[in-house]
Amino acid sequence: MLLKRFYDDKLAQASFLVGCAATGEALVIDPNRDVDQYLRAAEAEGVRITHVTETHIHADFVSGSRELATRTGAQLILSDEGDADWKYAFAREAGARLVKDGDRFMVGNLKVEVLHTPGHTPEHVSFILTDTPATDRPMGVFTGDFIFAGDVGRPDLLEKAAKMVGTMEAGARTLFRSIQRFKQLPDYLQLWPGHGAGSACGKSLGAVPSTTLGYEKLANWGLATNDEALFVQQVLAGQPEPPKYFAEMKRINKEGPRVLHGFHRPERLPETRLGQVLADGGVVIDTRPWSEFAVGHVPGTINIPLNKSFTTWAGWLVPYDGPFYLIVDDACTQCVDEAVRDLAMIGLDQTTSYFGRDTIEAWAADHHQLASIRQISSSELAAEMRKGSVTVVDVRGATEWEAGRLPGVPNIPLGYLKERLGEIPQNKPIVVQCQGGARSAIAASVLRAKGLENVVNLVGGFAGWQAAGQPVERGAPESPSSRRVA
């Protein structure tokens, strides 16, 4: 038997290839949209992909199951659990085999058993793997978004992301019952979760690639909690804001992702086109590092640096209902391809064209200047706050804000900033602040692109503020989402 794990750092997402050496057959579990990586791995290992499956209708990336099955001719296997709202609409068209709890299928000599593990989503299943030539006992379980290292899948996404009101508590109770059933399996079983640290599918995921059921019973709060009411309270508390694009991912993955047949490089536009694109209201994403963007950028562009967080913030801030454009450093030969791949992974396929870095220099030459964003230190900001001469906005998540913040400073998480601009008074300079300065830098660019001129970024964010010995306020005196900026 061969087992290969694939991990996408930007999505914090794991997928797996399981192969039977005796027959050359292989199964891929939870593939993402970059399907070429599985094809290359199968070829290198001397196996052919004969089965493709996934644990549930994903919310944080576009599934590659349909594309991989189409390109290989493999049998597509999908969950038939859950109610009518959580059925795969494209299953019949794709020739998928639908499975329920207790169903089994073979991949060569490897036995895969379906275990219904609802709670994160109603249709969620896990896959129990048995290497039958070695033993008739199972070896491990692919748990998807059910159980992670150190955490369990969040049951609130249906309500918070998919807007299915009233489903959070019911989902939490279902998840508790799924865990109690799962705990009856042998402690020696290996667990291969579908996400690692950094994923928004939980609040405290560990970074280790695999674990065991026995260890998770000891170390995972979700498995250690035996009181249902307490579990419901704990699992719903402190979850991060689900990115807005999660709802779009649910729709795409349920209806059926478009088959791309690989990623395609968009057209490179001449620098003379940028002015018209902006005048027409086009969304233009400058992917350079913040340090370069702050010093000089084309007015009206938004800065989302092409780094580990690019996919997340693009999903929050780039529109799904129209075209958008990129500014990419051409000196980096792989950057265009990287950006296109990252965007396609979350369903942003309409990148029709891009501009090179020389577009910025050309703009400066034609308009004699570039826009810039001023930065302020913690000591300078403290002095301005004492005088009441600035408006400060904390763009971190609500849980971070409650744990500690600048005194009197309200919270508008970065992902909701565009929708809540009306809450920000514009009669004073606006200082944006996050934990370390990265999110507030993006926030500053969003505000500037929306026409707010006097925007300042706090260097070092809340961490720098604390390190400088400035006063801190803690607790949740009122809901941050309802508190107006003053």
C-alpha positions as CSV (number, residue, x, y, z in Angstrom):
1,M,0.0,0.0,0.0
2,L,1.1,3.5,-0.7
3,L,-0.2,6.7,1.1
4,K,0.8,10.1,-0.1
5,R,-0.4,13.4,1.5
6,F,-0.6,16.7,-0.4
7,Y,-0.8,19.9,1.6
8,D,-1.7,23.4,0.3
9,D,-0.2,26.0,2.7
10,K,-2.5,28.8,1.5
11,L,-5.6,26.8,2.0
12,A,-4.2,24.9,5.0
13,Q,-5.8,21.9,3.2
14,A,-4.8,18.2,3.0
15,S,-5.7,15.7,0.3
16,F,-4.5,12.1,-0.1
17,L,-3.6,9.5,-2.7
18,V,-3.9,5.9,-1.5
19,G,-2.6,3.3,-3.9
20,C,-2.6,-0.5,-4.1
21,A,0.8,-1.7,-5.4
22,A,-0.5,-5.1,-6.2
23,T,-3.1,-3.9,-8.7
24,G,-1.8,-0.4,-9.6
25,E,-5.2,1.2,-8.6
26,A,-5.4,4.4,-6.6
27,L,-7.9,6.5,-4.8
28,V,-7.7,10.3,-4.3
29,I,-9.5,11.8,-1.3
30,D,-10.5,15.5,-1.1
31,P,-8.6,16.7,-4.1
32,N,-8.4,20.4,-4.7
33,R,-8.5,22.1,-8.1
34,D,-4.8,21.7,-8.8
35,V,-5.3,18.2,-10.1
36,D,-2.1,17.9,-12.1
37,Q,-0.2,17.3,-8.8
38,Y,-2.2,14.0,-8.3
39,L,-1.6,13.0,-11.9
40,R,2.1,13.5,-11.6
41,A,2.3,11.7,-8.3
42,A,0.3,8.7,-9.6
43,E,2.6,8.5,-12.6
44,A,5.7,8.7,-10.4
45,E,4.4,5.9,-8.2
46,G,3.4,3.7,-11.0
47,V,-0.4,3.6,-10.2
48,R,-3.5,4.9,-12.0
49,I,-6.2,6.9,-10.4
50,T,-9.3,4.7,-10.5
51,H,-11.4,6.3,-7.7
52,V,-12.0,9.8,-6.6
53,T,-14.0,10.9,-3.6
54,E,-14.4,13.7,-1.0
55,T,-15.6,13.8,2.6
56,H,-18.2,16.6,2.1
57,I,-19.3,19.6,0.1
58,H,-16.4,21.9,0.9
59,A,-16.8,25.5,1.9
60,D,-13.2,26.8,1.8
61,F,-12.0,25.7,-1.7
62,V,-13.3,24.5,-5.0
63,S,-13.2,20.7,-5.1
64,G,-11.1,19.0,-7.7
65,S,-13.1,15.8,-7.6
66,R,-15.1,16.4,-10.7
67,E,-12.2,17.6,-12.7
68,L,-9.9,14.7,-11.6
69,A,-12.6,12.1,-12.4
70,T,-13.2,13.7,-15.8
71,R,-9.6,13.8,-16.7
72,T,-8.8,10.2,-15.6
73,G,-12.0,8.4,-16.2
74,A,-12.0,7.4,-12.5
75,Q,-15.2,6.4,-10.6
76,L,-16.4,9.5,-8.7
77,I,-17.8,8.6,-5.3
78,L,-19.9,11.1,-3.4
79,S,-21.9,11.2,-0.1
80,D,-25.6,10.5,-0.4
81,E,-26.2,11.5,3.3
82,G,-27.9,14.6,4.5
83,D,-31.2,16.1,3.4
84,A,-32.2,17.5,0.0
85,D,-30.3,20.7,0.6
86,W,-27.1,18.9,0.9
87,K,-27.2,16.6,-2.2
88,Y,-24.7,16.9,-5.0
89,A,-26.7,18.3,-7.9
90,F,-24.3,17.2,-10.6
91,A,-23.9,13.6,-9.3
92,R,-26.0,11.9,-12.0
93,E,-24.6,13.9,-14.8
94,A,-21.1,13.0,-13.6
95,G,-21.9,9.3,-13.3
96,A,-21.1,9.4,-9.6
97,R,-21.6,6.5,-7.3
98,L,-23.6,7.7,-4.2
99,V,-22.7,6.2,-0.9
100,K,-24.2,6.1,2.6
101,D,-23.1,5.0,6.1
102,G,-21.8,1.4,6.1
103,D,-21.2,1.2,2.3
104,R,-17.9,-0.2,1.2
105,F,-15.8,-0.2,-1.9
106,M,-12.4,-1.7,-2.9
107,V,-9.4,0.0,-4.4
108,G,-7.4,-3.0,-5.4
109,N,-6.8,-4.9,-2.2
110,L,-7.7,-1.9,-0.1
111,K,-11.1,-1.8,1.6
112,V,-12.7,1.6,2.2
113,E,-15.7,1.8,4.5
114,V,-18.0,4.9,4.6
115,L,-18.8,6.3,8.0
116,H,-21.4,9.0,8.3
117,T,-20.0,11.7,10.5
118,P,-22.4,14.7,10.4
119,G,-22.2,17.9,12.4
120,H,-19.7,20.0,10.5
121,T,-22.2,19.5,7.6
122,P,-25.1,17.1,7.3
123,E,-23.7,15.0,4.5
124,H,-20.1,14.7,5.9
125,V,-18.6,11.2,5.7
126,S,-15.3,9.8,6.9
127,F,-13.4,6.9,5.2
128,I,-12.1,3.9,7.2
129,L,-9.2,2.3,5.4
130,T,-8.2,-1.4,5.7
131,D,-5.1,-2.9,4.1
132,T,-6.7,-6.4,3.6
133,P,-3.5,-8.3,2.6
134,A,-2.0,-7.3,6.0
135,T,-5.0,-7.7,8.3
136,D,-8.8,-7.6,8.4
137,R,-8.6,-4.7,11.0
138,P,-8.8,-1.1,9.9
139,M,-5.6,0.9,9.7
140,G,-6.9,4.5,9.9
141,V,-9.6,7.0,9.0
142,F,-9.6,10.0,6.6
143,T,-11.6,12.4,8.8
144,G,-12.0,15.4,6.5
145,D,-13.4,18.3,8.5
146,F,-14.9,16.1,11.2
147,I,-11.9,15.6,13.6
148,F,-8.6,17.5,13.3
149,A,-5.4,17.3,15.3
150,G,-6.4,19.1,18.5
151,D,-9.8,20.3,17.4
152,V,-13.1,19.3,15.7
153,G,-14.9,20.7,12.7
154,R,-17.0,23.8,13.3
155,P,-20.8,23.3,13.1
156,D,-21.7,27.0,12.6
157,L,-20.7,27.4,9.0
158,L,-24.2,26.6,7.7
159,E,-25.6,29.5,9.6
160,K,-22.8,32.0,9.4
161,A,-21.6,31.3,5.9
162,A,-24.5,29.6,4.1
163,K,-27.1,31.7,6.0
164,M,-29.1,28.7,7.1
165,V,-30.6,30.3,10.2
166,G,-31.0,28.2,13.3
167,T,-28.6,25.4,12.3
168,M,-25.7,26.2,14.7
169,E,-26.9,24.5,17.9
170,A,-28.5,21.6,16.0
171,G,-25.2,21.0,14.2
172,A,-23.2,21.2,17.4
173,R,-25.4,18.5,19.0
174,T,-25.2,16.3,15.9
175,L,-21.4,16.7,16.0
176,F,-21.3,15.7,19.6
177,R,-23.2,12.5,18.9
178,S,-21.0,11.7,15.9
179,I,-17.9,12.1,18.1
180,Q,-19.4,9.8,20.8
181,R,-20.0,7.1,18.2
182,F,-16.5,7.6,16.6
183,K,-14.8,7.2,20.0
184,Q,-16.0,3.6,20.1
185,L,-13.5,2.8,17.4
186,P,-10.0,1.3,18.3
187,D,-7.6,3.8,19.8
188,Y,-4.8,2.7,17.5
189,L,-6.5,4.0,14.4
190,Q,-4.5,6.7,12.6
191,L,-6.4,9.8,11.8
192,W,-5.7,11.8,8.6
193,P,-7.5,15.2,8.9
194,G,-8.4,17.4,5.9
195,H,-7.0,20.6,7.4
196,G,-4.1,21.9,9.5
197,A,-3.3,25.1,11.5
198,G,-4.5,28.3,9.8
199,S,-7.7,26.9,8.4
200,A,-11.0,28.7,9.2
201,C,-12.7,25.4,9.5
202,G,-11.9,25.3,13.2
203,K,-10.5,27.5,15.9
204,S,-7.4,25.7,17.3
205,L,-6.2,23.2,14.7
206,G,-2.9,21.5,15.2
207,A,-0.1,21.6,12.6
208,V,0.8,17.9,12.8
209,P,-0.1,16.0,9.6
210,S,-1.7,13.0,11.3
211,T,-2.6,11.7,14.7
212,T,-4.3,8.7,16.4
213,L,-7.8,8.4,17.9
214,G,-6.2,7.4,21.2
215,Y,-4.1,10.5,21.4
216,E,-7.0,12.8,20.4
217,K,-9.0,11.3,23.2
218,L,-6.3,12.6,25.6
219,A,-5.4,15.9,23.9
220,N,-8.4,17.1,21.9
221,W,-10.8,19.1,23.9
222,G,-13.7,18.1,21.6
223,L,-13.2,14.4,22.2
224,A,-12.4,14.9,25.9
225,T,-15.7,16.7,26.6
226,N,-18.4,14.2,27.5
227,D,-21.1,16.7,28.5
228,E,-23.3,17.6,25.5
229,A,-24.4,21.0,26.8
230,L,-20.8,22.0,27.6
231,F,-19.6,20.7,24.3
232,V,-22.2,22.8,22.4
233,Q,-21.2,25.9,24.4
234,Q,-17.5,25.3,23.8
235,V,-17.6,24.4,20.1
236,L,-19.7,27.5,19.2
237,A,-17.6,30.0,21.2
238,G,-14.7,31.8,19.7
239,Q,-15.0,30.6,16.2
240,P,-13.3,32.9,13.6
241,E,-15.4,34.9,11.1
242,P,-15.9,32.6,8.1
243,P,-14.8,34.3,4.9
244,K,-17.6,35.5,2.8
245,Y,-16.5,33.4,-0.1
246,F,-17.3,30.2,1.9
247,A,-21.0,30.5,0.8
248,E,-19.9,30.8,-2.8
249,M,-17.7,27.6,-2.4
250,K,-20.7,25.7,-1.0
251,R,-22.8,26.7,-4.0
252,I,-20.1,25.8,-6.6
253,N,-19.2,22.5,-5.0
254,K,-22.9,21.5,-4.7
255,E,-23.9,22.5,-8.2
256,G,-20.7,21.2,-9.8
257,P,-17.4,23.0,-10.3
258,R,-16.5,24.0,-13.8
259,V,-13.9,21.6,-15.4
260,L,-10.9,23.8,-16.3
261,H,-8.6,21.3,-17.9
262,G,-5.7,23.0,-16.2
263,F,-4.9,26.6,-15.3
264,H,-4.6,29.1,-18.1
265,R,-2.4,32.3,-18.1
266,P,-4.5,35.4,-18.8
267,E,-3.7,38.1,-21.3
268,R,-1.1,40.7,-20.4
269,L,-2.6,44.2,-21.0
270,P,-0.5,47.3,-22.1
271,E,0.0,49.8,-19.3
272,T,-2.1,52.4,-21.2
273,R,-5.3,50.4,-20.5
274,L,-5.1,50.7,-16.7
275,G,-6.6,54.2,-16.6
276,Q,-9.7,53.1,-18.5
277,V,-10.1,50.0,-16.5
278,L,-10.2,52.0,-13.3
279,A,-12.4,54.7,-14.8
280,D,-14.9,51.9,-15.7
281,G,-15.0,50.8,-12.1
282,G,-12.8,47.7,-12.6
283,V,-11.3,46.0,-9.5
284,V,-7.5,46.0,-9.8
285,I,-5.4,44.0,-7.3
286,D,-1.8,45.1,-6.8
287,T,0.0,41.9,-5.6
288,R,3.3,43.6,-4.6
289,P,4.5,43.6,-0.9
290,W,2.9,46.2,1.3
291,S,6.2,48.0,1.8
292,E,6.3,48.8,-1.9
293,F,2.6,49.6,-2.2
294,A,2.6,52.0,0.7
295,V,5.5,54.0,-0.8
296,G,3.8,54.3,-4.2
297,H,0.8,52.8,-6.0
298,V,-1.8,53.7,-8.6
299,P,-4.8,55.4,-7.0
300,G,-7.8,53.1,-6.9
301,T,-6.0,49.8,-6.7
302,I,-6.2,47.4,-3.8
303,N,-3.2,45.8,-2.2
304,I,-3.3,42.0,-1.6
305,P,0.3,40.8,-1.4
306,L,1.0,37.5,-3.2
307,N,2.0,35.7,0.0
308,K,0.6,32.9,2.1
309,S,-2.6,34.9,2.9
310,F,-3.3,35.9,-0.7
311,T,-6.0,33.3,-1.3
312,T,-7.9,34.1,1.9
313,W,-8.0,37.9,1.4
314,A,-8.7,37.6,-2.3
315,G,-11.8,35.5,-1.3
316,W,-13.0,38.2,1.0
317,L,-12.3,41.2,-1.3
318,V,-12.4,40.2,-4.9
319,P,-15.9,40.1,-6.5
320,Y,-17.3,36.8,-7.8
321,D,-19.9,38.5,-10.1
322,G,-17.5,40.3,-12.5
323,P,-14.0,40.6,-14.0
324,F,-11.0,41.8,-12.0
325,Y,-7.4,42.5,-12.9
326,L,-4.0,41.9,-11.4
327,I,-0.8,43.9,-11.2
328,V,2.0,41.4,-10.9
329,D,5.7,41.8,-10.8
330,D,7.0,40.4,-14.2
331,A,10.5,39.9,-12.8
332,C,9.0,36.9,-10.9
333,T,8.5,34.5,-13.7
334,Q,6.1,32.2,-11.7
335,C,4.1,34.9,-10.0
336,V,1.4,35.2,-12.7
337,D,0.8,31.5,-12.7
338,E,0.8,31.4,-8.9
339,A,-1.8,34.1,-8.7
340,V,-4.0,32.5,-11.3
341,R,-3.8,29.1,-9.5
342,D,-4.5,30.6,-6.1
343,L,-7.5,32.4,-7.3
344,A,-8.9,29.5,-9.3
345,M,-8.6,27.3,-6.1
346,I,-11.4,29.4,-4.6
347,G,-13.5,29.8,-7.8
348,L,-12.2,33.2,-9.0
349,D,-11.8,32.0,-12.6
350,Q,-12.6,35.2,-14.3
351,T,-9.1,36.7,-14.2
352,T,-9.3,37.9,-17.8
353,S,-6.0,39.9,-17.9
354,Y,-3.2,41.4,-15.9
355,F,-0.8,44.3,-15.9
356,G,3.0,44.1,-15.4
357,R,5.0,46.0,-12.8
358,D,6.1,48.5,-15.4
359,T,2.5,49.8,-15.5
360,I,3.1,51.5,-12.1
361,E,6.2,53.3,-13.5
362,A,4.3,54.3,-16.6
363,W,1.5,55.7,-14.5
364,A,3.9,57.7,-12.4
365,A,5.5,59.1,-15.6
366,D,2.2,60.1,-17.1
367,H,0.6,61.5,-13.9
368,H,3.8,62.8,-12.3
369,Q,3.1,61.0,-9.0
370,L,1.8,57.9,-7.3
371,A,-0.4,57.6,-4.2
372,S,1.1,56.6,-0.9
373,I,-0.1,55.7,2.6
374,R,1.3,57.2,5.7
375,Q,2.4,55.1,8.7
376,I,2.3,56.0,12.3
377,S,4.1,54.6,15.4
378,S,2.5,53.5,18.6
379,S,3.8,56.5,20.6
380,E,2.6,58.9,17.9
381,L,-0.8,57.3,17.8
382,A,-1.1,57.4,21.6
383,A,-0.5,61.1,21.5
384,E,-3.0,61.7,18.8
385,M,-5.6,59.6,20.6
386,R,-5.1,61.7,23.8
387,K,-5.9,64.8,21.7
388,G,-8.9,63.1,20.1
389,S,-7.6,64.0,16.7
390,V,-7.9,60.6,15.0
391,T,-10.4,57.8,14.4
392,V,-8.9,54.4,15.0
393,V,-10.4,51.2,13.6
394,D,-9.3,47.7,14.6
395,V,-9.7,45.4,11.6
396,R,-8.9,42.1,13.4
397,G,-11.4,39.4,14.1
398,A,-13.9,39.8,16.9
399,T,-12.3,37.2,19.1
400,E,-8.9,39.0,18.9
401,W,-10.6,42.3,19.7
402,E,-12.3,40.9,22.8
403,A,-9.0,39.4,24.0
404,G,-7.3,42.8,24.0
405,R,-7.5,46.1,22.1
406,L,-6.5,49.8,22.1
407,P,-8.7,51.6,24.6
408,G,-12.0,52.7,23.2
409,V,-11.2,51.4,19.7
410,P,-14.1,49.6,18.0
411,N,-13.8,46.6,15.7
412,I,-14.7,46.2,12.0
413,P,-13.0,43.0,10.7
414,L,-11.2,43.5,7.5
415,G,-13.5,41.2,5.5
416,Y,-16.5,43.4,6.3
417,L,-14.8,46.7,5.9
418,K,-16.3,47.6,2.4
419,E,-19.8,46.9,3.6
420,R,-19.4,49.0,6.8
421,L,-17.7,52.1,5.5
422,G,-20.7,54.2,6.6
423,E,-19.8,53.5,10.2
424,I,-16.4,55.3,9.9
425,P,-16.5,59.1,10.4
426,Q,-14.4,60.9,7.8
427,N,-13.8,64.2,9.6
428,K,-10.5,63.0,11.1
429,P,-7.5,61.0,9.9
430,I,-8.4,57.3,10.0
431,V,-5.9,55.0,11.5
432,V,-6.3,51.3,10.8
433,Q,-4.8,48.7,13.0
434,C,-4.5,44.9,13.2
435,Q,-2.3,42.4,15.1
436,G,1.0,42.9,13.4
437,G,0.3,45.3,10.5
438,A,-0.4,43.0,7.6
439,R,-4.2,43.1,7.6
440,S,-4.4,46.8,8.4
441,A,-2.1,47.4,5.4
442,I,-4.7,45.7,3.1
443,A,-7.5,47.6,5.0
444,A,-5.7,50.9,4.3
445,S,-5.6,50.1,0.6
446,V,-9.3,49.3,0.6
447,L,-10.2,52.6,2.3
448,R,-8.0,54.5,-0.1
449,A,-9.6,52.7,-3.1
450,K,-13.0,53.7,-1.8
451,G,-12.0,57.4,-1.9
452,L,-11.0,58.0,1.7
453,E,-7.9,60.1,1.4
454,N,-6.6,60.6,5.0
455,V,-5.8,57.0,5.9
456,V,-2.9,55.9,8.1
457,N,-1.5,52.5,9.0
458,L,-0.3,51.6,12.5
459,V,3.2,50.1,12.3
460,G,3.4,46.9,14.2
461,G,-0.3,46.8,15.0
462,F,-1.6,45.7,18.4
463,A,1.5,43.6,19.1
464,G,3.7,46.7,18.6
465,W,1.3,48.7,20.8
466,Q,1.6,46.3,23.6
467,A,5.4,46.0,23.2
468,A,5.6,49.8,23.5
469,G,3.9,49.6,26.9
470,Q,0.7,51.4,25.8
471,P,-2.5,50.8,27.7
472,V,-4.8,47.9,26.7
473,E,-8.5,47.3,27.1
474,R,-9.9,43.8,27.5
475,G,-13.3,42.0,27.5
476,A,-16.5,42.5,25.5
477,P,-18.4,45.5,26.9
478,E,-20.7,45.3,23.9
479,S,-21.0,43.5,20.6
480,P,-18.2,44.7,18.3
481,S,-20.4,44.3,15.3
482,S,-23.0,46.8,16.7
483,R,-20.5,49.3,18.0
484,R,-20.3,52.5,15.9
485,V,-16.9,53.9,15.2
486,A,-16.3,57.2,16.9
